[in-house]
Amino acid sequence: MIKAYSSLFFFWLIIGFAPIIGGVSVKVIDNILLVFIASVLGFLYFLPYLIKNESFNTLFNKNNFLPFLVIANFGSALPFCCLLYALNFTTPANTAILNQFELLYSFIFSIIFLKEKVTAKQVIASLLIILGGVVLMSGSFKNINLKGDLIVIFSVWMFQVSHIAAKKLSVNIPCQVLAAAKNLYALPLMAVLLLMYSDTIFIKPGIAFYGVLFYMGIIRYGLSYLLWFWAIQKLSLPKVTAIALSYPALTLILSCLFGYDKLNLYNMTGLILSMLGALLLSRMMSKEAKNAK
């Protein structure tokens, strides 16, 4: 439980940078090509583990084929392409904030498919996080672009489909294998998309370009996948999702430091509400960890 809780914290730190890096990436590499390369690098990140533990039978087991396909394409290929595309029309901070709509999908899907119980305290804490996001966004309506924001809102449900499939498999399959499969099984679809949109593919090599590849391939598609699977393996999916989705608070701070946004009363209020909600959920999970000992 302690490992899972620590994994969630470091996962939160990593994804807090994601919208910032995404904002840089749209200027140096096509989003489809980026997801494809990142998936390749992410798979290579786990290759030593697969070789050492002789895990290829599990990776290519016919019984795991469909679940792995769902995990990969609904948890990586499709939504990340949509989110990176959305950054052409909206800001990194708005993208991070609107990702919080995933909380609603998480509650609904977890109750239906995982039969998880959602407590009143959990709902209140999650609503605080959502309210914080709404307040954050309400102070920057001038930065909102309907097209980009709607793309984000109607994309994030895919993550929950992937998470549910992964949580069901994680009981019997090591997290490293799940993470490797998430990268590998996304490649066929990404290759098809690359062929379909080959005329729009571009790269602009440089420091920013290689920095984006390192973050996306090794950190985001490698380490953060592993941390996430460790977390959802032991913890309640709605609670983990809620805490993870408080990351716009970190993104906002980074976005202000890099000059994308400015701190104001709305930002500060939203920041406090989001972090308060995340803190309440963290305390709930800490109590669960102590009771589990």
Secondary structure by P-SEA (a helix, b strand, c coil): caaaaaaaaaaaaaaaaaaaaaaaaaacccaaaaaaaaaaaaaaaaaaaaaaaccccccccccaaaaaaaaacccccaaaaaaaaacccccaaaaaaaccaaaaaaaaaaaccccccccaaaaaaaaaaaaaaaaaaaaccccccaaaaaaaaacaaaaaaaaaaaaaacccccaaaaaaaaaaaaaaaaaaaaaaacccbbbbbcaaaaaaaaaaccccccaaaaaaaaaaacccaaaaaaaaacaaaaaaaaaaaaccccccaaaaaaaaaaaaaaaaaaaaaaaaaaaac
